[in-house]
């Protein structure tokens, strides 16, 4: 027997497939906030994030007949939203440089003990991440918050795994440096 929550989700999807508004409303109410939070970790502008949220649910509902595993609607709509967010930043001409094309500076001087720096407030960390260049912020968010493997992020962004790994480490280094600067001031 399925858990009640999963059963409810399957029923909501069945209602959507039958064209009943209660199904659409139920799924939207259940998943809009977590999907919006995922979008906001990549897209800083609130109005743009809200637009992407609406477009993502529109496309998910329009293609709901294609959903194979009815118990994974949340993951499916979240992936649609992440892909739309990446497409959005690409339209803004934000490109991810392939590490094979550039000379990578030696990571010498990286402070291994910097992870102990996290006596900082969550708000300080959020602000430090928000200040990152868009490419770094996107990779950091997809890897840390969305738990997407670096190889898959590379495929999503059209860059090598090496580029993702390098930009992730550089982003992490910039966040740590921003937090250090905050504690010193």
HUFENVEN-V542116 format. One record per backbone hydrogen bond with DSSP energy under -1.0 kcal/mol. CO is the residue of the C=O (numbers start at 1). NH is the residue of the N-H. If there is no record, write none. Layout:
BEGIN
co->CO nh->NH
co->CO nh->NH
END
This chain:
BEGIN
co->3 nh->7
co->4 nh->8
co->5 nh->9
co->6 nh->10
co->7 nh->11
co->8 nh->12
co->9 nh->13
co->10 nh->14
co->11 nh->15
co->12 nh->16
co->13 nh->17
co->14 nh->18
co->15 nh->20
co->16 nh->19
co->20 nh->23
co->20 nh->24
co->21 nh->25
co->22 nh->26
co->23 nh->27
co->24 nh->28
co->25 nh->29
co->26 nh->30
co->27 nh->31
co->28 nh->32
co->31 nh->35
co->32 nh->36
co->33 nh->37
co->34 nh->38
co->35 nh->39
co->36 nh->40
co->37 nh->41
co->39 nh->42
co->39 nh->43
co->45 nh->49
co->46 nh->50
co->47 nh->51
co->48 nh->52
co->49 nh->53
co->50 nh->54
co->51 nh->55
co->52 nh->56
co->53 nh->57
co->54 nh->58
co->55 nh->59
co->56 nh->60
co->57 nh->61
co->58 nh->62
co->59 nh->63
co->61 nh->64
co->63 nh->66
co->64 nh->67
co->69 nh->72
co->72 nh->76
co->73 nh->77
co->74 nh->78
co->75 nh->79
co->76 nh->80
co->77 nh->81
co->78 nh->82
co->79 nh->83
co->80 nh->84
co->81 nh->85
co->82 nh->86
co->83 nh->87
co->84 nh->88
co->85 nh->89
co->86 nh->90
co->87 nh->91
co->88 nh->92
co->89 nh->94
co->90 nh->93
co->98 nh->101
co->107 nh->110
co->111 nh->114
co->113 nh->116
co->114 nh->117
co->115 nh->118
co->117 nh->119
co->121 nh->125
co->122 nh->126
co->123 nh->127
co->124 nh->128
co->125 nh->129
co->126 nh->130
co->127 nh->131
co->129 nh->132
co->133 nh->137
co->134 nh->138
co->135 nh->139
co->136 nh->140
co->137 nh->141
co->138 nh->142
co->139 nh->143
co->140 nh->144
co->141 nh->145
co->141 nh->146
co->142 nh->148
co->149 nh->153
co->150 nh->154
co->151 nh->155
co->152 nh->156
co->153 nh->157
co->154 nh->158
co->154 nh->159
co->160 nh->164
co->161 nh->165
co->162 nh->166
co->163 nh->167
co->164 nh->168
co->165 nh->169
co->166 nh->170
co->167 nh->171
co->168 nh->172
co->169 nh->173
co->170 nh->174
co->171 nh->175
co->172 nh->176
co->173 nh->177
co->174 nh->178
co->175 nh->179
co->176 nh->180
co->177 nh->181
co->178 nh->182
co->179 nh->183
co->180 nh->184
co->181 nh->185
END
